[in-house]
Amino acid sequence: MPFPGTGRPQMPVGGEHQDRPVVAVATYPDYLSAQRAVDLLSDRQFPVDRVTIVGTGVRLVEKVLGRMTVGKAALAGAGSGLWFGLLIGFLLGIFAIDAWWKVVLFGAVAGIVWGAVFGAIAHAATGGQRDFTSASAIHADTYTLMVDTEHAEQARQLLAAGAG
């Protein structure tokens, strides 16, 4: 049986069961619904290692969050540097005999300074190639549960019983 819309045989994507034919047992409009269906199967002791969720009509959606400037890059670098400096400061502070907090404070300040410098330099080095921040997500039009042929009927029954 061909995979919906492709005319190609249905085979699992990745994993150790690549040689086993699979069939579509249910299709959902969003990933959360497909995830709930797999959770339902798992709760009913179904061998979920025989299930694959296949997104169809996949597209990348990138939401632009704002402009990136050298100042913002330096600020982001300072934040990252702070955490790294604190980590190093605490690790070295363990071995300080007295005034361990000075070692931690020095690590934090040094981390902020070096993080800001490296953040600004890294952004400036891009030459204006990507002067914005964004968040990416992958979306699909539908999500199909594909199950090994030998377990398909059991999956259909469990999903039908769970829907009722």
Steps between C-alpha positions, in 0.01 A plus 500: 500500500653838407566775749219758473570748221834356387434173318798349686484189722447565867816432693596625846730797534828405671528267798578131513176385332574634151422170330142477635210638296274750675151636444325820599260446789397859578561856383489810721495872422771590754797338670348522848206281392738243347707504818188443712407203280843343555468568875162325496655198323783496753257516792327191358828304479524522120857451369558866414843423356298384197348847449636785288351849481535637147440868428370576151515841335798599714621859497746709699354810666746759627358781712719810496521630856697818454806681375844387616753774563857490626370627835239225528759240400736634768219486757414141407870411516527664842211286626661182375836611635347566841384139532834365381689735732286395796565135424876551482489725807318238705732224384808703590333636815483148640878507537521850649602502864318820589300764311369242252230748404769727348599220264135450401449874454815531289387205286158659445643842407765349272231286336279802437785702347636222277152385401403852394822545304470168320127551435563840340794373295309192380205712386720760334684222318180396321516821301127564529408159355237418761402810691192351662400243758241235433337179620451209262242224512403216269130460428307241301151504352418156642661238724442134416557209737675224309504157668659169404248305294482217752392739780281737295163350581573494873605868482180594314286322760679665793474844341131451422433384857694797639308749286169384638 
